């Protein structure tokens, strides 16, 4: 039991924001804070995994990434493109063809970013890898990514009600993990069927399983195709304990996804005064 004054002393790094590069999200008061759980929810093919990987590579802190939804070949090609700026398709061709040597040095500089590629990791496997990270580096990761939370093995789920209950329990588990490790835990998640095409803003109520009680921050994402045959992705803070939120999903930060190197680029558009304030 602690007084408020004592609580200051035991806080440690809890609440500290990770150093991300998303200027337009910062304008919406979105920060990925340590000791907290966040979710990014979107339909398939919207770009939530690319967002998570780009964040993991740009924060420049120790990262543990559970990539259940994407293979090692996919993640290596994407990460290499983001780091070097080269074309992702050419990189993957070089990787598959055994001509990847020129990129190994660039990847070697990101030694603090580690991946697990189990298609269905259990909670025990997640904990084991956290302990391995601590043993190797002498610290726990500052960012833990779970892509996707529905890929985590939580046992047999018989019906829709038990599915929802298991997801909520998993979020509680991930939230506790964030507290115990002082990491920011970022989980990727799906949306209900009517929003699965990802072509319009997704409200808080559109998240699959209604798992919005535990996370401190929830972003939903939708997309559009501009006239230059590139994709624009919009991220809406539908829940945000530490700042601005709009549960309708109609207020969002926008990025152009570079189809070549998969980097997310700011659109350099000003926000309305009521939002910027």
N, C-alpha and C positions, 0 to 999 in steps of 0.2 A: 504494500500500500504506500503510495507516494503523494506528497503534497505537490502543488503546482510548481513550486520552486525546485523541488527535487526532480520533477519530471523533465525540467530543462536539462539537467545534468545527465539523465539516462537516455535522452533522445537519440544520441549518436547521429547517424546520417539520415534518419527517418525524416521524410518530407522534403529532402533536397531534390530539386529537379535534375533530370539527366540533361546533358548539354546537346540538345537536338538542333537541327538546322532549319526547321520549318517556321519561317518568319510569320507566315499568314496564320498558322495555328497559334502562335504566341499572341497574335493580335486578338484572337478569340479566347485568350487566357488558358490555353491548353498546354499543360506541362505533364511530363511523365515522371512522377515523383517516386522516390525510393520508399520502400515499405508499403507500397500500394499496388492494387490490381487494376488493370484496365482491360477493356475489350475493344476490338475492332471488328465490326460485323458488316457483312456485305454478301451479295449474291456471288455465285461462282464466276470467275473470270473478270471480276471488277478491278482487282489489283491490290487486295489486302495483304497477300503474301509478299508482293513486291514492296509495299509500304513497310512491312515489318522488317524485311531484309535491309532495305535502305536505311531505316532507323538504326538497326543493329550495327551497320557498317559505319554510320556517320557519328554515332555518339562518342566513339573513341574511349570506351570503358570496357571492362571485362564482361563478356556476353556468353550465355549458354543458350543455344537455339535448338529446340526440339522440333525437327522438321518432319513430322509424320505425313504431311500432305504433299511433300515434294521430294523427289529423289536427290541423291548426291550429285548426279550429273547436272540436273536442272539448277540446283543451288550454286554449284561451282561456276557454271556458265553465267548465271545472273550476277553473282557476286563479283566475278572477274570483270564483267562489263561495267558494273557500277564503279569499281575501283579504278580501272584503267581508262574508261571512256570509249573502249573499242566496241565493235558490233557484237552483240550477244550471240547471234546465229553463227558468225564466223568463229567465235571462241568455242562454241559447242562442237563445231565441225573439227576444229583443231584438237579438242579434248578427246573426241571419239576416235579420231585418226591417229592418236598417239603423237601429236606434234604440239604439245602444250608447254614445252620447256620454257619458252620465252615469258610465260606468265607466272611461273612458280615463285620467282623472287618477290613479285608484288603481293602474292597471297601470303607468302611467308612472313611479311611484315605485320599481318593481322593475327599473330599467334594467340592473342588473348580471346579470340572469337572461336568458340567450339560448337560443334554440331552433333546431334544424335539423330539418326535417320530411321529409327524403328517406326514401322507403320502403325503400331498400336502399343505405345509405351504404357506400362502400368505406373501407378503412383510409386511403387517401390523402386522401379527402374529410374524414375525421375530423381528420387531421393539419393539413389546410389551414385548417379552422375554428378549430383551436387556435391556429395562427399568427395568424389574423385577430383572435381575441380578444386575444392578446398585443399585437398592433399597435395595436388600438383603446384598450385599457384599461391597457396597460403592465404587465400581470401575467397569469399563467395562471389559469384557474378553480381554485377551491379544491374544487369538487365537479363531477365529470363523470358524467352519467347516460347509459347506453346502454340503450334500451328498444325492442326486446329484442336480446340478443346474437346470436340466430339470424337476425336481419334484416340483420346486417352482411355485406356481400359479400366472401367469402373465396375466390372462384373456383368452379370446377366441382367438385361433390362427387358421386362416383359410387355409393357404397354406404354402408351403416351404419358400417363400420369407418373409412372416410375421413371420414365426417361427424363421428364422435367425435374423430378425430385433428385435424380442422380446428377444432373447438370448443376443444379443449385448447390448440392453437396460438394461437387468438384470445385465450383467457384469459391466456396468457403475454404476448401483445402488450399487452393492457390492463393487466396487472400492471407491465410495463415502462413503460407510459405513466404510471402512477401514480408510479413512482419518478422518472422524468425531469421531470415537471411538479410534483411534490409535492402533487398533488391526491388526493382520495379518488375512486376510480372505482367507481361503483355500476352493476352490470349486472343486468338483469332476465332471467329465464330460465324455461323450462318444466320440467315434471316428466313422468315416464313415465306411460303410459296408465292404469294401475291407480289412480293418485292424481289423475287429471285432473279428477275431480268436486270436489276440494277440500273434502270433507266430514269428513276425519279427519286427524290429525297425519301429516305427511310426513317420513319419516326421510332421513338423508343419502343413503342408497342409492336414494331415489326421484327424484333429480335426473337429468334427461335428459342423456345423453352422458357421465355419470360424471365431470363436470369439477370435481371437488372438491379436486384437488391444489394448484392455484395460489392461489385466493382465501384471504385471511386470515380472512374472515368470511362465513358462509353462513347466511341465514335462509330457512326455508320457511314458507309461509303456508297456513292452512286457515280455513274460515268456518263460521258457523252463523247461523240466523235466530231471533231471540228473539220473544217474544210480542207485542212492540210493532211488528212488521213492519219491523224495522230489522236491519241486519247486524252481527254481531260477527266481527271478524277476529283470528286468533291468529297470532303470529309466533314461530317456534321457532328458537333459535340451535343449529343442528346442527353447526356448526363455528365455533370462536372461538379464535384463537391467543392473544388477550389476556385471556380471561376464561372465564366459565362456558359450557359446552356440553353438549348432550345429543343425541347422534347419532340417538336414536330419534324425536326430534321431539315427545316427550310433555311437555316442559316449555316453556311459552310465555308471552309477554306478550300481553294481550288488550286490544282497543280496540273501541269502538262506532263504526261508520261512520255519521255523520249523513247520512241519505239526501237531505237538502235541500242543505246546503252542502258535503258531501263531506269535511268535516273528520274526522280521527280523534280520538276523545275517550277519555280514560282511563276505565277502569271503576272506579277507586278501590278496587280489591280488594287486600288484603294477600297477600303471598306466604307460603308455609310457611316456618318458621324455617330449615330446612335449605337453602332456596334463597336467602333473604334474606341469610344469612350469607356 
